[in-house]
Amino acid sequence: MDLANFEKMDPIILMSIVNMKIRNEFGNLENLTKFFDIDQQQLIDKLTTAGFDYLPEAKQFR
């Protein structure tokens, strides 16, 4: 799944996809955002607005 249009995605689905991709493919948020060429802070802000916080030590949004 391409995350280039993450701004338009449902935040719950987005959080699930991001966490899965970090866990299964990229290892961390930085690698994921570099691969998809998206702004890491914008992604964090969108998910924070929906009530999810990024936990770097857990490498996931909760």
Backbone bond lengths (Angstrom), bond angles and torsions (degrees), N, CA, C in turn:
res aa  C-N    CA-C-N  psi(-1)  N-CA   C-N-CA  omega(-1)  CA-C   N-CA-C  phi
1 M - - - 1.453 - - 1.520 109.25 -
2 D 1.308 116.23 131.11 1.459 123.05 179.20 1.529 109.20 -83.47
3 L 1.316 116.36 130.60 1.457 121.15 -179.30 1.526 112.76 -98.58
4 A 1.328 117.41 11.84 1.458 120.97 -177.46 1.527 112.26 -58.63
5 N 1.310 117.90 -30.03 1.469 122.04 -179.05 1.521 111.29 -106.49
6 F 1.312 116.85 36.35 1.461 120.42 -175.50 1.521 112.99 -60.45
7 E 1.344 118.15 -26.17 1.464 121.13 -178.99 1.528 111.98 -60.79
8 K 1.329 117.00 -28.49 1.465 121.85 -176.71 1.525 112.91 -93.63
9 M 1.313 117.43 -5.96 1.462 120.96 -174.85 1.527 111.84 -80.96
10 D 1.312 115.68 151.49 1.452 121.92 172.63 1.542 107.40 -61.23
11 P 1.334 118.03 129.34 1.465 120.05 -173.92 1.536 114.58 -63.44
12 I 1.312 117.95 -30.68 1.474 119.63 179.07 1.527 110.37 -70.10
13 I 1.315 116.05 -43.37 1.463 120.27 177.20 1.517 110.11 -66.29
14 L 1.333 116.58 -41.94 1.460 121.14 178.46 1.518 110.93 -59.20
15 M 1.327 117.79 -46.91 1.457 121.36 179.53 1.526 110.71 -58.69
16 S 1.310 116.52 -43.49 1.459 121.07 -179.96 1.527 111.53 -63.19
17 I 1.325 116.49 -44.86 1.467 120.86 -179.74 1.526 110.41 -65.00
18 V 1.331 116.75 -46.03 1.466 120.66 -178.96 1.523 110.29 -60.85
19 N 1.322 117.65 -47.46 1.463 120.01 179.67 1.527 111.83 -61.06
20 M 1.325 116.48 -41.58 1.464 120.38 179.19 1.531 110.97 -63.72
21 K 1.323 116.14 -44.71 1.467 119.85 -178.62 1.531 111.55 -67.02
22 I 1.335 117.43 -38.46 1.463 119.85 176.39 1.531 109.17 -62.09
23 R 1.311 116.33 -47.43 1.470 121.53 -177.07 1.533 111.71 -66.11
24 N 1.326 117.89 -45.19 1.465 121.09 -170.54 1.523 115.86 -93.78
25 E 1.349 117.30 -23.83 1.456 118.62 -171.76 1.519 115.37 -126.96
26 F 1.339 118.42 -38.94 1.452 119.92 -166.36 1.525 115.44 -111.45
27 G 1.295 118.93 -22.60 1.463 121.33 177.14 1.514 115.34 83.65
28 N 1.337 117.21 -30.12 1.469 120.05 177.46 1.530 109.88 -159.98
29 L 1.328 114.11 166.93 1.461 120.55 -176.18 1.526 111.95 -66.15
30 E 1.304 117.26 -37.12 1.466 120.59 -179.42 1.524 111.61 -60.85
31 N 1.332 117.83 -45.56 1.465 120.82 178.67 1.526 111.48 -62.51
32 L 1.330 116.80 -40.18 1.461 121.56 179.64 1.528 110.67 -62.79
33 T 1.341 117.20 -49.04 1.468 119.60 -177.24 1.524 111.68 -68.20
34 K 1.320 118.09 -33.30 1.470 120.19 176.10 1.521 110.72 -66.81
35 F 1.321 117.18 -44.03 1.460 121.09 -178.80 1.526 111.42 -60.14
36 F 1.339 117.04 -45.13 1.464 121.39 -178.00 1.525 112.49 -87.87
37 D 1.337 117.27 -0.25 1.462 123.19 179.46 1.527 111.00 52.56
38 I 1.335 115.09 51.80 1.461 120.71 176.93 1.520 108.93 -120.82
39 D 1.313 115.78 156.56 1.453 122.05 -178.67 1.530 109.73 -75.73
40 Q 1.314 115.81 117.70 1.463 121.01 -176.84 1.525 111.74 -60.27
41 Q 1.319 117.40 -43.23 1.458 120.10 -177.86 1.529 111.51 -66.74
42 Q 1.325 117.92 -36.48 1.470 120.59 176.97 1.527 110.90 -63.76
43 L 1.324 116.29 -40.17 1.458 120.67 177.82 1.531 110.12 -64.39
44 I 1.321 116.69 -46.80 1.470 120.98 177.78 1.524 110.23 -59.85
45 D 1.332 117.05 -45.14 1.467 121.05 -178.86 1.529 111.65 -61.38
46 K 1.340 117.20 -42.99 1.473 120.06 179.37 1.519 110.50 -60.87
47 L 1.317 117.14 -44.85 1.460 119.59 -177.76 1.526 111.51 -74.75
48 T 1.328 118.02 -31.36 1.464 120.89 176.20 1.520 110.15 -65.69
49 T 1.319 116.84 -40.83 1.467 121.61 177.73 1.529 111.13 -59.97
50 A 1.319 116.85 -31.01 1.468 121.55 179.48 1.532 111.82 -85.92
51 G 1.342 117.04 0.29 1.460 119.97 176.45 1.515 115.24 101.10
52 F 1.322 117.68 7.25 1.461 121.30 179.81 1.524 110.18 -103.43
53 D 1.311 116.25 138.26 1.465 121.76 176.11 1.516 108.93 -111.74
54 Y 1.343 115.80 142.72 1.457 119.36 175.40 1.516 108.74 -86.27
55 L 1.309 116.41 127.79 1.458 123.00 178.76 1.524 107.80 -110.07
56 P 1.352 116.74 98.10 1.477 119.58 -175.82 1.524 113.50 -57.66
57 E 1.336 117.12 -36.58 1.457 118.80 -178.82 1.535 112.02 -67.28
58 A 1.321 117.12 -29.42 1.462 122.08 177.24 1.529 111.59 -93.03
59 K 1.327 116.37 -13.30 1.474 123.47 -178.06 1.521 111.43 56.12
60 Q 1.353 115.12 47.41 1.453 119.65 177.64 1.519 111.21 -162.46
61 F 1.327 113.59 162.57 1.462 120.63 173.37 1.526 107.86 -92.29
62 R 1.317 115.48 141.31 1.473 120.41 175.84 1.502 109.01 -137.39
